[in-house]
């Protein structure tokens, strides 16, 4: 089965399989209309696969909620590549 992960080393989306080592986050985005959130769509998927597209320090990157940024940091600390 093909899955889509956040690659925490390259800070982008990446394809993987259920055989890859990864962490999972159970997360509620909040109430509809409260905060604009990033959604992966067909039109932005190629951009999200570019290395650095989720890097909060890179100009032009896609913004992520603090919870997701924290989950990326924890995943890195655990020496796991995918979230």
N, C-alpha and C positions, 0 to 999 in steps of 0.2 A: 504494500500500500504506500503510495506517495503522499507525503505530508509537506506542509509549508511551515518552516521554522523562522525564528529570528536568529540569525547568525550573530552571536555576541562578540565575535572577534572582528568581523568585517562590518558590523552594524548595518545589516541589510536583511532582506528576506532571502531564504534559500530553500531549495527542495531537499528533502531527506526521506528516509523510510523509518518504519517503526523499529528497525534494527539499530538505528542511530541512538546514541546516548543523548538524552535531553531532559530538561526540567519542564514542568508544566505549571501554569499559573491559572488558578480559578479566580476570575475577576469580574466584578460588576461595574459597568461603565458609568453608572449614575442614571439620573432621570433623563428621559428624552428631552432634547431642547436645552438642557442646562449648559452643556459645554460642547463645543464643536470637537468631534473626535475623528481621528484618522481612520478611514475605512479602506481596505484593500479592494480595489475594483479592477476590472479588465484594463481600463485605460491607464491606471497608475501602477499596475503590477510590474511592468518592465522597469520603471523608475525606482521602485522599492527594492528591486533586486540588485541595483548598483551599489557597490561597496561605499559605505559611508552615508547612505541615504537616510539612516536613522540616527546619525551622530548629532547630538544636540549642540555641539560646538562648531559644527560646520555650517556656514551660510547656505541657505537654500534647502536645508534638510527638512524632513517631515517632522513636525512636533509630536512628541509622545507625552502622555500623562506621567506624572511623577512615579506612580505605582509601577508602570512598565519600565521606566528607567531604573528604578530600584531592583526590579526583578532581573534585569539585564546584568546589573552589578553583582548581585548575589550569584547568578549563574556563572559569571566569570570567576568569582572567588572560589566556587566549587570546582573549577577547572572543567566545566562542561561547556561545550561549544554552542549548543542549541537550546533555545527557549521555545 
